[in-house]
Amino acid sequence: MVTAIILISVERDLILDVIDEILKVDGIMEVHSVAGEYDLAAIARVEDNQQLSMILADKMCHQIKGINLTKTLISLGSYYNYDTKAAFSKKAKAAPAKKAAKAKKK
Protein backbone atom coordinates (compact mmCIF):
# COMPACT_ATOMS: atom_id res chain seq x y z
CA MET A 1 0.00 0.00 0.00
CA VAL A 2 1.15 3.53 -0.80
CA THR A 3 0.11 6.50 1.32
CA ALA A 4 0.59 10.00 -0.01
CA ILE A 5 -0.14 13.49 1.21
CA ILE A 6 -1.08 15.68 -1.75
CA LEU A 7 -0.79 19.42 -1.14
CA ILE A 8 -3.05 21.39 -3.46
CA SER A 9 -3.21 25.03 -4.49
CA VAL A 10 -6.70 25.97 -5.68
CA GLU A 11 -8.50 28.90 -7.29
CA ARG A 12 -10.26 30.44 -4.27
CA ASP A 13 -13.72 30.75 -5.83
CA LEU A 14 -13.70 27.05 -6.79
CA ILE A 15 -12.43 25.57 -3.52
CA LEU A 16 -15.70 23.87 -2.48
CA ASP A 17 -16.18 22.40 -5.96
CA VAL A 18 -12.59 21.14 -5.97
CA ILE A 19 -13.04 19.50 -2.56
CA ASP A 20 -16.18 17.70 -3.79
CA GLU A 21 -14.42 16.48 -6.94
CA ILE A 22 -11.30 15.31 -5.08
CA LEU A 23 -13.42 13.29 -2.66
CA LYS A 24 -14.95 11.44 -5.63
CA VAL A 25 -11.52 10.16 -6.74
CA ASP A 26 -10.98 6.49 -5.89
CA GLY A 27 -8.10 6.26 -3.43
CA ILE A 28 -8.58 9.66 -1.79
CA MET A 29 -9.50 9.04 1.84
CA GLU A 30 -9.52 12.57 3.28
CA VAL A 31 -9.33 16.20 2.23
CA HIS A 32 -8.29 18.87 4.72
CA SER A 33 -8.53 22.62 4.32
CA VAL A 34 -5.18 23.97 5.50
CA ALA A 35 -3.48 27.28 6.22
CA GLY A 36 -0.20 28.21 4.61
CA GLU A 37 1.29 27.93 1.15
CA TYR A 38 -1.34 25.40 0.00
CA ASP A 39 -5.13 25.42 0.33
CA LEU A 40 -5.87 21.71 0.69
CA ALA A 41 -4.16 18.52 1.80
CA ALA A 42 -5.56 15.27 0.44
CA ILE A 43 -4.64 11.88 1.88
CA ALA A 44 -4.42 9.11 -0.69
CA ARG A 45 -4.14 5.42 0.17
CA VAL A 46 -3.70 3.28 -2.91
CA GLU A 47 -2.46 -0.15 -3.91
CA ASP A 48 0.64 0.97 -5.81
CA ASN A 49 2.52 3.88 -7.38
CA GLN A 50 0.75 3.38 -10.71
CA GLN A 51 -2.64 4.08 -9.11
CA LEU A 52 -1.19 7.15 -7.37
CA SER A 53 0.22 8.34 -10.69
CA MET A 54 -3.22 8.03 -12.29
CA ILE A 55 -4.75 10.13 -9.51
CA LEU A 56 -2.14 12.85 -9.86
CA ALA A 57 -1.57 12.97 -13.61
CA ASP A 58 -5.00 12.07 -14.95
CA LYS A 59 -7.57 13.04 -12.35
CA MET A 60 -6.20 16.03 -10.47
CA CYS A 61 -4.17 17.75 -13.16
CA HIS A 62 -6.55 17.29 -16.08
CA GLN A 63 -10.04 16.46 -14.87
CA ILE A 64 -10.60 18.75 -11.88
CA LYS A 65 -11.09 22.40 -12.77
CA GLY A 66 -9.61 24.88 -10.31
CA ILE A 67 -6.43 23.05 -9.27
CA ASN A 68 -3.42 25.28 -9.91
CA LEU A 69 -0.58 23.26 -8.40
CA THR A 70 0.05 20.05 -6.49
CA LYS A 71 2.96 18.78 -4.44
CA THR A 72 3.02 15.13 -3.42
CA LEU A 73 4.69 13.67 -0.36
CA ILE A 74 5.07 9.88 -0.24
CA SER A 75 4.84 8.34 3.20
CA LEU A 76 7.82 6.13 4.06
CA GLY A 77 6.32 5.06 7.37
CA SER A 78 3.30 5.75 9.55
CA TYR A 79 3.22 6.28 13.29
CA TYR A 80 0.07 6.72 15.31
CA ASN A 81 -0.85 7.80 18.79
CA TYR A 82 -3.88 5.51 18.68
CA ASP A 83 -4.82 1.99 17.65
CA THR A 84 -5.67 2.40 13.95
CA LYS A 85 -7.38 -0.97 13.65
CA ALA A 86 -9.69 -0.19 16.57
CA ALA A 87 -10.33 3.36 15.40
CA PHE A 88 -11.52 2.21 11.99
CA SER A 89 -13.37 -0.96 12.92
CA LYS A 90 -17.19 -1.07 12.95
CA LYS A 91 -17.22 -2.33 16.53
CA ALA A 92 -15.13 0.60 17.75
CA LYS A 93 -17.46 3.09 16.07
CA ALA A 94 -20.55 1.52 17.62
CA ALA A 95 -19.07 0.99 21.09
CA PRO A 96 -18.85 4.65 22.20
CA ALA A 97 -22.49 5.23 21.27
CA LYS A 98 -23.59 2.24 23.35
CA LYS A 99 -21.52 3.36 26.34
CA ALA A 100 -22.97 6.86 26.09
CA ALA A 101 -26.50 5.46 25.93
CA LYS A 102 -25.90 3.27 29.01
CA ALA A 103 -24.47 6.20 30.91
CA LYS A 104 -27.58 8.27 30.21
CA LYS A 105 -29.88 5.51 31.50
CA LYS A 106 -28.14 5.42 34.89
C-alpha positions in Angstrom: 0.0 0.0 0.0 1.1 3.5 -0.8 0.1 6.5 1.3 0.6 10.0 0.0 -0.1 13.5 1.2 -1.1 15.7 -1.7 -0.8 19.4 -1.1 -3.0 21.4 -3.5 -3.2 25.0 -4.5 -6.7 26.0 -5.7 -8.5 28.9 -7.3 -10.3 30.4 -4.3 -13.7 30.8 -5.8 -13.7 27.1 -6.8 -12.4 25.6 -3.5 -15.7 23.9 -2.5 -16.2 22.4 -6.0 -12.6 21.1 -6.0 -13.0 19.5 -2.6 -16.2 17.7 -3.8 -14.4 16.5 -6.9 -11.3 15.3 -5.1 -13.4 13.3 -2.7 -14.9 11.4 -5.6 -11.5 10.2 -6.7 -11.0 6.5 -5.9 -8.1 6.3 -3.4 -8.6 9.7 -1.8 -9.5 9.0 1.8 -9.5 12.6 3.3 -9.3 16.2 2.2 -8.3 18.9 4.7 -8.5 22.6 4.3 -5.2 24.0 5.5 -3.5 27.3 6.2 -0.2 28.2 4.6 1.3 27.9 1.1 -1.3 25.4 0.0 -5.1 25.4 0.3 -5.9 21.7 0.7 -4.2 18.5 1.8 -5.6 15.3 0.4 -4.6 11.9 1.9 -4.4 9.1 -0.7 -4.1 5.4 0.2 -3.7 3.3 -2.9 -2.5 -0.2 -3.9 0.6 1.0 -5.8 2.5 3.9 -7.4 0.8 3.4 -10.7 -2.6 4.1 -9.1 -1.2 7.2 -7.4 0.2 8.3 -10.7 -3.2 8.0 -12.3 -4.8 10.1 -9.5 -2.1 12.8 -9.9 -1.6 13.0 -13.6 -5.0 12.1 -14.9 -7.6 13.0 -12.3 -6.2 16.0 -10.5 -4.2 17.7 -13.2 -6.5 17.3 -16.1 -10.0 16.5 -14.9 -10.6 18.7 -11.9 -11.1 22.4 -12.8 -9.6 24.9 -10.3 -6.4 23.1 -9.3 -3.4 25.3 -9.9 -0.6 23.3 -8.4 0.0 20.1 -6.5 3.0 18.8 -4.4 3.0 15.1 -3.4 4.7 13.7 -0.4 5.1 9.9 -0.2 4.8 8.3 3.2 7.8 6.1 4.1 6.3 5.1 7.4 3.3 5.8 9.5 3.2 6.3 13.3 0.1 6.7 15.3 -0.8 7.8 18.8 -3.9 5.5 18.7 -4.8 2.0 17.7 -5.7 2.4 13.9 -7.4 -1.0 13.7 -9.7 -0.2 16.6 -10.3 3.4 15.4 -11.5 2.2 12.0 -13.4 -1.0 12.9 -17.2 -1.1 12.9 -17.2 -2.3 16.5 -15.1 0.6 17.8 -17.5 3.1 16.1 -20.6 1.5 17.6 -19.1 1.0 21.1 -18.9 4.7 22.2 -22.5 5.2 21.3 -23.6 2.2 23.3 -21.5 3.4 26.3 -23.0 6.9 26.1 -26.5 5.5 25.9 -25.9 3.3 29.0 -24.5 6.2 30.9 -27.6 8.3 30.2 -29.9 5.5 31.5 -28.1 5.4 34.9 
